[in-house]
Amino acid sequence: MPVFWWDAEYDKQGTAKLIEMFRTFAPVAFVLFNGPDIPFVRKATNHDHHFHVKLRG
């Protein structure tokens, strides 16, 4: 069962750290995710419980 960003079980700090690690160690073009207050993400339909990372190249 998915965990949505508004659920009590959602780990905002962990999600933000994981996205930050992608951006630090990979050539990230953009990240799609609807969670609020996560830097450098774009909102996208149906991305409330997962994110996508688009890499350059």
TORKE-523069 format. One record per residue (C-alpha): x, y, z; residue number from 1; residue in three letters; chain. Coordinates in Angstrom, 2 decimals. Each point is the difference from the previous one (the first is absolute). Last residue first. Layout:
N
x/y/z/n/res/chain
X/Y/Z/NUM/ALA/A
...
REM end
This chain:
57
x/y/z/n/res/chain
22.52/12.30/-20.99/57/GLY/A
-1.76/1.82/2.82/56/ARG/A
-1.91/-2.00/2.61/55/LEU/A
-3.73/0.23/0.64/54/LYS/A
-0.89/-0.99/3.59/53/VAL/A
-3.54/-1.15/0.70/52/HIS/A
-1.76/0.29/3.34/51/PHE/A
-2.52/-2.06/1.93/50/HIS/A
-3.15/0.37/2.10/49/HIS/A
-1.55/3.29/-1.18/48/ASP/A
1.28/-0.23/-3.59/47/HIS/A
-3.42/-0.52/-1.63/46/ASN/A
0.18/3.15/-2.18/45/THR/A
3.34/1.76/0.16/44/ALA/A
1.57/2.63/2.25/43/LYS/A
3.61/0.91/-0.63/42/ARG/A
2.71/-0.54/2.59/41/VAL/A
3.07/2.16/0.75/40/PHE/A
-0.51/0.39/3.76/39/PRO/A
-2.58/-2.10/1.87/38/ILE/A
-2.43/2.38/1.72/37/ASP/A
-3.18/-1.80/-1.01/36/PRO/A
-0.12/-3.58/-1.32/35/GLY/A
-1.16/-0.12/-3.61/34/ASN/A
2.97/-1.76/-1.60/33/PHE/A
1.74/0.14/-3.38/32/LEU/A
3.78/0.50/0.12/31/VAL/A
2.03/1.81/-2.68/30/PHE/A
3.13/-0.18/-2.18/29/ALA/A
2.04/-1.96/2.54/28/VAL/A
3.61/-0.80/-0.89/27/PRO/A
0.62/-2.32/2.97/26/ALA/A
1.83/0.26/3.35/25/PHE/A
-1.23/3.26/1.55/24/THR/A
-3.44/0.17/-1.63/23/ARG/A
-0.72/-3.65/0.82/22/PHE/A
1.18/0.59/3.57/21/MET/A
-2.28/3.04/0.35/20/GLU/A
-2.96/-2.10/-1.18/19/ILE/A
0.85/-2.60/2.67/18/LEU/A
0.38/2.69/2.67/17/LYS/A
-3.36/1.61/-0.88/16/ALA/A
-1.72/-3.39/0.16/15/THR/A
1.59/-0.80/3.36/14/GLY/A
-1.00/3.39/1.46/13/GLN/A
-3.56/-0.37/-1.30/12/LYS/A
-0.44/-3.49/1.44/11/ASP/A
-3.63/-0.88/-0.73/10/TYR/A
-1.58/-2.21/2.69/9/GLU/A
-2.42/2.74/1.12/8/ALA/A
-1.44/0.15/-3.53/7/ASP/A
-0.01/3.31/-1.93/6/TRP/A
2.91/-0.99/-2.26/5/TRP/A
-1.81/-3.21/-0.99/4/PHE/A
1.16/-3.43/1.17/3/VAL/A
-0.76/-2.74/-2.50/2/PRO/A
-1.53/-3.37/0.96/1/MET/A
REM end
